[in-house]
Amino acid sequence: MSSPTRTWLLELQAGWRDIRLFAILGVICVVGGGLVAASTAPLQSERASWAAAYLVLVAGVAQIALGVGQALFAESPPARRIAAAQVAGWNVGNAAVIVGTLVQVPVIADIGAVLLLATLIRSLQAVRGRSGGRTGRLYRGLLVVLVVSIPIGLVLARLRPA
């Protein structure tokens, strides 16, 4: 195994304690999204399809990426209370976005978006001091894309016909 790969794996292993909750809940969201897709497929519902995709991509995959990125690129692991606050903010925020969108109460989705933005900003702060090379830049780029996509998604949700 090459040295950079070995170093990356060792850093990830050392940070596993800190990302475990991100990873476990992220996997639950991915599986939950798959179950939503499978169980609602006969309904051919646009909202159900959106919810399934959102659960998988945003609530699940992005959450796993947040945890792994922090484990690899933060100067030091976040305190447990900070990591727990990030996990709570991400999951409660995503739940609010999903519920607010599905029941068409935009203020609930807005509250969720604020929680998501706060979590992403904290994640950006955690990794700002360490380069991480190209992979670190890609991770920070992912965070910026998510930050920019949140207000865009809220606008699109309001423009979509009921």
C-alpha positions in Angstrom: 0.0 0.0 0.0 1.4 3.4 -0.9 2.3 5.9 1.8 -0.4 8.5 1.0 -3.1 5.8 1.0 -1.7 4.3 4.3 -1.6 7.8 5.9 -5.2 8.5 4.8 -6.4 5.2 6.2 -4.6 5.7 9.5 -6.1 9.2 9.9 -9.5 7.9 9.1 -9.1 5.1 11.6 -7.9 7.5 14.3 -10.9 9.7 13.6 -13.5 6.9 13.5 -14.7 7.6 17.0 -15.5 11.1 15.9 -17.4 10.2 12.7 -19.2 7.1 13.9 -22.5 8.9 14.6 -22.3 10.7 11.2 -21.7 7.4 9.5 -24.3 5.4 11.3 -27.1 8.0 10.9 -26.0 8.6 7.3 -26.3 4.9 6.5 -29.7 4.8 8.2 -30.8 7.8 5.9 -29.5 6.0 2.8 -31.4 2.8 3.7 -34.5 4.8 4.7 -34.4 6.6 1.3 -34.2 3.3 -0.5 -37.2 2.0 1.6 -39.2 5.1 0.8 -38.4 4.7 -2.9 -39.3 1.0 -2.9 -42.5 1.4 -0.9 -43.8 4.5 -2.8 -42.8 3.4 -6.4 -46.3 2.2 -7.2 -47.7 5.6 -6.3 -45.6 7.4 -8.9 -45.5 10.4 -6.6 -43.2 13.2 -7.4 -43.0 14.2 -3.8 -42.2 10.6 -2.7 -39.4 10.4 -5.3 -38.0 13.8 -4.1 -38.1 12.6 -0.5 -36.3 9.4 -1.3 -33.6 11.1 -3.3 -33.2 13.8 -0.6 -32.9 11.2 2.1 -30.2 9.3 0.2 -28.2 12.1 -1.2 -28.5 15.0 1.3 -29.4 13.4 4.6 -27.3 10.3 4.1 -24.4 10.6 1.7 -23.6 14.2 2.5 -23.8 13.4 6.2 -21.3 10.6 5.8 -19.0 12.9 3.8 -19.3 15.6 6.5 -18.0 13.1 9.1 -15.3 11.6 7.0 -14.1 15.0 5.9 -13.8 16.3 9.4 -12.0 13.2 10.5 -9.5 13.6 7.7 -9.1 17.4 7.4 -9.8 19.1 10.7 -6.8 20.4 12.7 -8.1 18.4 15.7 -11.1 16.3 16.2 -14.1 18.3 17.3 -15.2 18.1 20.9 -17.8 15.4 21.4 -20.5 18.0 22.2 -19.6 19.9 19.0 -19.8 16.8 16.9 -23.1 15.8 18.6 -24.4 19.3 17.9 -23.4 19.0 14.2 -25.1 15.6 13.9 -28.2 16.8 15.6 -28.3 20.0 13.5 -27.9 18.0 10.3 -30.5 15.4 11.1 -33.1 17.8 12.6 -32.5 20.3 9.8 -33.0 17.6 7.1 -36.1 16.3 8.9 -37.5 19.9 9.0 -36.8 20.4 5.3 -38.5 17.2 4.3 -41.5 17.7 6.5 -41.8 21.4 5.6 -41.6 20.6 1.9 -44.0 17.6 2.0 -46.7 19.4 4.0 -46.1 22.6 2.1 -45.3 24.8 5.1 -42.2 26.7 3.9 -41.3 28.2 7.3 -40.6 24.6 8.6 -38.3 24.0 5.7 -36.6 27.4 6.3 -35.9 26.6 9.9 -34.4 23.3 8.8 -32.3 25.2 6.2 -30.9 27.5 8.9 -29.8 24.4 11.0 -28.2 22.9 7.9 -26.3 26.1 7.1 -25.1 26.4 10.7 -23.8 22.8 10.6 -22.1 23.4 7.3 -20.5 26.6 8.4 -19.2 24.8 11.5 -17.8 22.1 9.3 -16.0 24.6 7.1 -14.5 26.3 10.3 -13.3 22.9 11.5 -11.3 22.2 8.3 -10.1 25.7 7.3 -6.6 25.4 8.7 -5.5 22.1 7.2 -4.8 21.8 3.5 -5.4 18.1 2.8 -4.2 18.6 -0.7 -6.5 18.1 -3.6 -8.9 15.9 -1.6 -9.2 18.5 1.1 -10.0 21.2 -1.5 -12.6 18.9 -3.0 -14.1 18.4 0.5 -14.3 22.1 1.2 -15.7 22.5 -2.3 -18.5 20.0 -1.5 -19.3 22.1 1.7 -19.5 25.3 -0.4 -21.7 23.6 -3.0 -24.1 22.5 -0.2 -24.1 26.0 1.4 -25.0 27.5 -2.0 -27.6 24.8 -2.9 -29.6 25.3 0.3 -31.1 28.7 -0.6 -31.5 27.6 -4.2 -33.5 24.6 -3.1 -35.7 26.7 -0.9 -36.5 29.0 -3.8 -37.2 26.1 -6.1 -39.5 24.6 -3.5 -41.6 27.8 -3.4 -41.8 27.9 -7.2 -43.0 24.4 -7.6 -46.7 24.1 -8.1 -48.7 22.5 -5.3 
